[in-house]
Amino acid sequence: MKILLANPRGFCAGVNMAIESLDRALELFGTPLYVYHEIVHNRPVVDRFKAKGVIFVDSIEEIPNGSTVLYSAHGVSPKIRDAALARNLRAIDATCPLVTKVHVEAIKFAREGYNILLIGHEGHDEVIGTMGEAPASITLIQTVEEIPGLDFGPRDKLVYLTQTTLSVDEAQEIIVALKHRFPHIEAPKKEDICYATQNRQEAVRELVGEVDLVLVLGSKNSSNSNRLAELGTTNGKRSFLVDGVSEILDEWFEGVKTVLITAGASAPEDVVLGCVEHIRKKYNGTVENRVVREENVNFALPRELTLLAKR
């Protein structure tokens, strides 16, 4: 069996920064250390930090007054920041800068009187945080079918923004429909879907024609990981999303000569390599690294941590 290992895959710069931030916060403050929501949407990563004593919460009210809290890579709304301030929490903001960009855009456009159409998935942490910046000005759009029912006219100032981890193709379909319905709608100066999401989708799109099966490493609640699996399916190949070796089933590989392995932006490389090694040994596989695009992006640690490091 041939194993095509897609590049780029796995951790993006935002995930690297968030995980490094949590490691550094553990060194500086010890435990208990709280994280609002999952640091990234990946079960193995979250489980590793739980084993170190990190406590993940879904409500600021769960955190004792005066404690340390780290905001996840997906960002939070002003309401959460205010609640943390009211509880006298030491807050470390590990929001991905590309998510922060969307927040800043939402604030700017809302102040300028725009109606913002946010393309994204309801309930996703990133969407909740972005909508919290200007709830009276933002309408969430999930599908093309919602667009005809939008009650805006030619005199309404309109702009669209997007969640950073969407399917490029699906987002573009919605954007085209929005422009058709509202020819005057404006766009962000630079697209919101992040470089890592686009690059990982590009790699699958380029390599999927050579394989019989697509295996995506990532968790079920990871938006960008789900999009990779969907992309494989859309291209006519059986595609599976797994957290690790324990979820791989032998029946998937019947009649398979070539398998493509990739990973969502929050999936650890050691988990990816563990799956590669499992398949290599079990099916006498040969591994071929395929580089579609190089990535050289890095984000600095949050200011709260860098200031402490200088003391």
C-alpha positions in Angstrom: 0.0 0.0 0.0 1.2 3.5 -0.8 0.7 6.2 1.8 0.7 9.8 0.6 1.4 12.1 3.5 0.0 15.6 2.7 2.0 18.7 3.3 1.1 21.1 4.8 -0.9 19.4 7.5 -1.5 19.6 11.2 -0.7 22.5 13.5 -1.0 26.0 12.2 0.7 29.1 13.6 -2.3 30.0 15.7 -2.6 26.5 17.3 1.2 26.5 17.9 0.9 29.8 19.6 -2.1 28.8 21.8 -0.5 25.6 22.9 2.9 27.2 23.6 1.0 29.9 25.6 -0.6 27.3 27.8 2.6 25.5 28.3 4.3 28.8 29.3 1.4 29.8 31.6 1.8 26.4 33.4 5.4 27.2 33.9 4.7 30.6 35.3 1.6 30.1 37.3 1.3 26.4 37.9 -2.1 24.8 38.7 -5.0 25.3 39.0 -4.9 27.0 35.7 -8.2 27.5 33.8 -8.9 27.6 30.1 -12.2 29.1 28.8 -13.4 26.4 26.3 -11.0 24.0 24.7 -7.6 25.5 24.0 -8.0 24.0 20.4 -10.6 21.7 19.1 -8.6 18.5 19.5 -9.3 15.8 22.0 -5.7 14.4 22.4 -4.4 17.9 23.0 -7.1 18.7 25.5 -6.6 15.4 27.3 -2.8 16.0 27.6 -3.4 19.3 29.3 -6.0 17.9 31.6 -3.4 15.3 32.7 -1.2 18.3 33.7 -3.9 19.8 35.8 -5.4 22.3 33.4 -9.1 22.8 34.0 -11.3 23.6 31.0 -14.5 25.4 31.6 -17.5 26.6 29.6 -18.5 29.4 31.9 -16.4 32.1 33.5 -18.5 31.7 36.6 -16.9 28.3 37.1 -13.5 30.0 37.8 -12.7 31.1 41.4 -12.1 34.8 41.9 -8.5 35.9 41.4 -7.5 32.8 39.4 -5.7 32.7 36.1 -7.6 32.0 32.8 -6.4 31.6 29.3 -8.7 32.3 26.4 -8.6 29.7 23.6 -7.4 30.2 20.1 -11.0 30.7 18.9 -11.4 34.0 20.7 -14.1 35.3 23.1 -16.6 38.1 23.2 -16.4 41.3 25.2 -19.1 39.9 27.5 -16.6 37.2 28.6 -13.8 39.6 29.0 -16.0 41.8 31.2 -17.1 38.8 33.3 -13.4 37.8 33.8 -12.6 41.4 34.9 -15.5 41.3 37.4 -14.1 38.2 39.0 -10.6 39.7 39.1 -9.1 37.0 36.9 -5.6 37.2 35.4 -6.6 36.8 31.7 -4.1 35.5 29.1 -5.4 36.0 25.6 -4.3 33.2 23.2 -6.7 34.1 20.5 -5.3 33.4 17.0 -4.4 36.8 15.4 -6.4 35.8 12.3 -9.5 35.4 14.4 -8.7 38.7 16.1 -8.6 40.3 12.6 -12.2 39.3 12.0 -13.2 40.7 15.5 -11.6 44.0 14.6 -13.3 44.1 11.2 -16.7 43.4 12.9 -16.2 46.3 15.4 -15.0 48.7 12.6 -17.9 47.9 10.3 -20.5 48.1 13.0 -19.2 51.5 14.1 -19.5 52.7 10.5 -23.2 51.6 10.4 -22.9 48.5 8.3 -25.1 45.4 8.5 -22.6 42.5 8.8 -23.4 39.2 7.2 -21.2 36.6 9.0 -20.7 33.4 7.0 -20.1 30.6 9.6 -21.4 27.8 11.7 -23.9 28.5 14.5 -22.5 27.5 17.9 -18.9 27.5 16.9 -16.7 29.2 19.5 -15.2 31.5 16.9 -18.6 32.6 15.6 -19.9 33.2 19.1 -17.0 35.4 19.9 -17.2 37.4 16.7 -21.0 37.9 17.0 -20.5 39.1 20.5 -18.4 42.1 19.3 -21.5 43.7 17.6 -24.6 41.5 18.2 -27.0 44.2 16.9 -25.2 44.5 13.6 -24.4 40.9 12.7 -26.6 38.3 10.9 -25.2 34.8 10.7 -25.4 33.1 7.3 -24.9 29.3 7.2 -26.3 28.3 3.8 -27.2 29.8 0.4 -30.8 28.9 1.0 -31.0 31.6 3.8 -30.0 34.4 1.5 -33.4 35.1 -0.3 -35.0 35.7 3.1 -32.7 38.5 4.1 -34.5 41.7 4.5 -32.0 44.3 3.3 -32.4 46.9 0.5 -30.1 48.7 -1.9 -29.7 51.6 0.6 -28.5 49.4 3.4 -24.8 49.3 4.0 -23.8 45.7 3.8 -20.5 43.8 4.2 -19.7 40.1 4.6 -17.2 38.5 6.9 -16.4 34.8 7.3 -15.4 32.3 10.0 -11.7 31.5 9.5 -12.0 27.7 9.2 -14.7 27.3 6.5 -14.6 25.2 3.4 -13.2 27.6 0.7 -15.5 26.2 -1.9 -18.7 26.4 0.2 -17.8 29.9 1.5 -17.3 31.1 -2.1 -20.6 29.7 -3.1 -22.3 31.7 -0.4 -20.3 34.8 -1.3 -21.3 34.6 -4.9 -25.0 34.2 -3.9 -24.7 37.2 -1.6 -23.2 39.4 -4.4 -25.9 38.3 -6.8 -28.6 39.2 -4.2 -26.9 42.4 -3.0 -24.6 43.7 -5.8 -23.5 46.6 -3.5 -22.3 44.3 -0.7 -18.7 45.0 0.4 -15.9 42.6 1.3 -13.1 42.7 3.9 -9.9 44.1 2.4 -8.3 40.7 2.9 -10.3 37.4 2.9 -11.0 36.0 6.4 -10.5 32.2 5.8 -7.0 31.6 7.2 -4.0 30.6 5.2 -3.7 27.2 7.0 -7.3 26.2 6.3 -6.8 27.1 2.6 -3.5 25.4 2.3 -4.7 22.1 3.9 -7.7 22.1 1.6 -5.5 22.8 -1.4 -3.3 19.8 -0.6 -6.2 17.5 -0.4 -7.7 18.9 -3.6 -4.5 18.4 -5.4 -3.7 14.8 -4.2 -7.1 13.2 -3.8 -7.2 12.1 -7.4 -4.3 9.8 -6.8 -5.8 7.8 -3.9 -8.5 5.4 -3.0 -9.1 6.5 0.6 -8.6 9.7 2.6 -7.8 9.6 6.3 -8.0 12.9 8.2 -6.6 13.3 11.7 -8.7 15.6 13.8 -11.5 15.8 16.2 -15.2 15.8 15.4 -15.7 19.3 16.8 -12.9 20.7 14.6 -14.4 22.8 11.8 -11.4 22.8 9.5 -10.8 19.0 10.0 -14.4 18.3 9.1 -14.0 20.4 6.0 -11.0 18.2 4.9 -13.0 15.0 5.2 -15.9 16.6 3.3 -13.5 17.6 0.6 -12.4 14.1 0.1 -16.0 12.8 0.0 -17.0 15.6 -2.5 -14.2 14.3 -4.8 -15.7 10.8 -4.7 -13.3 9.2 -2.3 -14.2 7.4 1.0 -13.0 9.8 3.7 -12.8 9.3 7.5 -12.1 11.7 10.3 -10.3 10.1 13.3 -8.6 11.3 16.5 -6.0 8.5 16.4 -5.0 4.9 15.7 -7.7 3.4 18.0 -10.5 4.7 15.7 -9.0 3.2 12.5 -11.0 0.2 11.2 -9.5 -2.5 9.0 -12.5 -2.7 6.8 -11.8 0.8 5.4 -8.6 -0.6 3.7 -10.2 -3.5 1.7 -9.1 -3.0 -1.9 -7.2 0.2 -1.1 -3.9 0.6 -3.0 -3.2 4.3 -2.0 -4.3 6.2 1.0 -3.9 10.0 1.6 -3.2 11.0 5.2 -3.7 14.6 6.3 -4.5 16.4 9.5 -6.6 19.4 10.6 -4.9 22.5 11.9 -5.3 21.4 15.5 -4.1 17.8 15.2 -0.7 16.9 16.8 2.1 15.6 14.5 2.9 12.7 16.8 -0.7 11.4 16.4 -0.4 11.7 12.7 2.9 9.8 12.6 1.4 7.1 14.9 -1.3 6.5 12.4 1.2 6.4 9.5 3.3 3.9 11.3 0.3 1.7 12.1 -0.8 1.6 8.5 2.7 1.1 7.2 3.3 -1.9 9.4 -0.1 -3.5 9.0 -0.2 -3.2 5.2 3.5 -3.2 4.3 3.1 0.4 3.3 5.6 2.8 1.7 5.4 6.5 2.7 5.7 9.3 0.2 5.8 12.9 1.5 4.0 15.3 -0.9 4.6 19.0 -0.4 2.0 21.1 -2.1 2.9 24.4 -0.4 5.4 25.6 2.1 4.4 27.4 5.3 6.6 29.8 7.3 4.1 31.6 9.6 4.7 32.2 13.3 2.8 34.2 15.8 4.2 35.8 19.0 3.1 34.7 22.4 0.4 36.9 24.1 1.6 40.2 25.5 0.7 39.1 29.0 3.3 36.3 28.8 6.0 38.1 27.1 5.9 41.0 29.6 6.3 38.5 32.4 9.2 36.8 30.7 11.1 40.1 30.6 10.8 40.6 34.4 
